[in-house]
């Protein structure tokens, strides 16, 4: 047990060392109940071992968990130690993206001290041309389409992760690897319930039917499911009992 704690402490120190050794604009914190998505995480991480320029697009409905998946990938990729720079950029509005991108010029990167922040167009080009000469990782979170970020993307090298609610192929003229992020599947539901110390069991229905009810009621949305499980735990209710209450309420409203 002591040996395990020492190893964990050393791992934490190594992660801190890696972060301190790079130019970093951190992303949001990972939610405590993040689970699932292992297949996508494993595949993206495997592809990004290749140092050639790559752009990956995580697309899906709002609230399906794209940003949290991007946080998971961002943190995991930083820990590989393969990047000199790692930047998380909020793209909800064009203004937010510009402000975030201009923050890169404030970092201690040789060659960026000459950036004229009054000339935004020229500054963006200078920053892009500088960071793409080294190994860089950029996450553009909540992008509308390729036109919104095209001028910010590295041209020659670097790894880019985009998240977007827009899954229209015609709106993505960039050469991107697309990943469709869908609702939780059965194994994800089990892991999420376990995070809240709950079990998906039903005295009347089998477990599979209980899971189907969960996916039907909440469309597999992680955040909504987490709120539901949190409510069950707070009220000390069994998951199956809560589901049955929801179904009865739904039927009464439909009648």
N, C-alpha and C positions, 0 to 999 in steps of 0.2 A: 504493500500500500504506500509506504514512504517512497519507495523507488518510483512508483507511478506518479506521485505528486511532484517529485524532483524532475522527472521527464517532462511533465506538463508545464512546469515552471520554465524549463529550458526552452521549450517550444514557444512559449509566450515571449521570452526574451529574444528569440530568433526572429519572430514575426515583427517585434518592435524594431529590431536592428534593420530588417529589410525595409520597413517603412521609412526609417530615418535616413537610409542611404539613397532614397529616390526623391524626385520632385513630385509632390503629391497634392492633388485636390481631392479630399476624401468624399465618398458617397454617403448616403444616409446609413443609419445603423440597421443591422439585420434584425428583424422581429424575432422575438424569443420562440415563437411557435412555427418558424419556418421548417417545413419538412417536404419530402417528395422531390420531384423533378430530377432524380438521380440520373436517369437515362440521358436527358438533355445536357445536364452539367458535365457528365462524363464525355459525351460526344464533342461538345464545344471545347472543353479543355484539351481533348486529344488533338483536335484540329489546330488549336492555337499553339501547339508545340512547334509547329512550322513557323519559322520567322518571316516568311513572305507576307506581303500586305494582305490583310483579310478584313472583310466587313461582314458582321453577322447581325441579322435582324430578328429580334424576338417580337412577334406580332400576336395580338389577341385582344379580346374585349377588355374594357376598363375594369379593374378590380380582379382580374384573373391571376395576377401575381407576377407580371413581367418585370416590374422594377425590383421586386425582392429577389427574383431569379438573377437579375443583372447584378445586384449587390453580392449575391453568393459567388457569381463568376468573377466579379471585380476583386473581391477579397482573396479568392483562391488563386487568381492569376498573379496578384501582387506577391503572394507567398512563394511563387516559383522563383522569384529573384531575376527574371529574364528581362525586366524593363528598367529603363533609366527614369522614365516619366510615366505617371498614371493620373489621369484627370477624369473626374465625374462632372458632367455638364447637364444642367437642368434646361430642358427645351420646351417647357410649357408655352412660353412666348418667345418671339424673336429677340426681344429686349433682354430677357433672362439669359438666353444663350450668348448674346454678345457680351453681357456683363461677366458671365462665367468664363468665357474664352479670354477676355481681356485680363482676368485674374492670373492667367498663365504668365503674362508679361511681368507680373509682380514677383514671380518666383526667381530664385537665384540661378537662372539659366544663362550661360555665356551667350552674348550676342543679342539678348532681348532688352538690355538696358537702353538701347537706342530707339525703342519703339515710341512712335509719336501717337499717344493715346487720343489726340484730338482728331487725327485722321483714321477713323475706324476701319475703313476699307483697306488701307495700306497696312495698318497694324495687324489685322487678321491674316493677311497674306504673309507678313513677316514672321508672325508666330507659327503659322502652319509650316512654312518653309524651314524654320529652325528645328521644330520638334520632330519633323519627319526624317531628319538626318540621323536620328538615334532611335533606339528601341522605345516605342511609346505605346501606351494603352489608353484609349479614350472610350468613355461611355457617354452616349447622347441619350438622355432619358426623356421619353414622351415626345417623340418626333412626329410631325404631321406627315411629311413625305420627303423624298430625296432632295427636292429643290431647297427645302428649309435648311439642310446641313451641308450641301455639296461643297460650298466654298470653305468650310471649316475642316473638311476631311483631309488627312495626309495623302499625298499623291504617290509617293514612292515606296514607303514602308510604314509599318505600324499596324496594330490590331485595333479594330473598332467594334463596339457593340452598340446597336441601336435598339430602343424599345419604342413600339408604336401601336396605337389602336387601329391604324390603317393597314389593312391586309390586301388592298387592291394592288395587283401586280403592275398595273399601268402607272401607278404612282411611285414606283421604285425602279427608276432607270439605271441605278447604280448596279454594279456587279456585286450582289450580296448573296449570302447564304441565308435562306429564310428558315425560321423555326416557328411553327405554329404552336402557341401555348394555349392549351385547352384546360377544361375543368379537371378537378381531382378525380382520380380513379380509385378503385377499392383500396389498394395498398396505401395510397396517400391518406385516405380517410382514417384507416387504422392507426397510422403513425401520428396523425394530428390529434385524434382522440387520446392517444397514449400521452401526448404532451400535456394534456389536461387531466391525466390520471383517470381517464374514462374508458369504458369498454363498449363497443358496439355489439350489444347482445340484446335479444328480444325474447321474452317468455312465450310470446305467441308466434311470431314469425321467425324464420331462420335468419342468420346474420346477413346473407346475401340480399334478402328482401329488404332488410333494414337499411343496408347501404344504398339500395336503389331508391328508397324513399328519401334518404338524405340528398342524393344527387338530384332527384326530381324537385325537392323543395327549395334547394339552394343553388341549383345549376352548377355544382362543383366549384363555386367561388371560394377560395381559401379564406379570405378575410371574413366573409359572412359565416362560413362554417366555424371559424375560430370564435366569432362572437356567440354563436349558438352553443358551442361546447363550453365556453366560459360561463354562459348563463346556466347551463346544466350543472356545472360544478358549483357555482355560487348558490344555486337553489337546492343542491344535493338531490337532483333528479337523475334517474336513469335516462340515457339517450333515447331508448325506444319509447319510454313514457312521454317524453317531450315531443317526439315525432308524432305520436298518436294524437296528442293534444293539438298540435299544429294542423294535422289532417282533419280533425273534427271541426276546428275553427274555420278552416278553408271550406269544408262542405256546408257549414251553416251559413257562410257568407254567400255561397253560390246558390243556395236555395231561395 
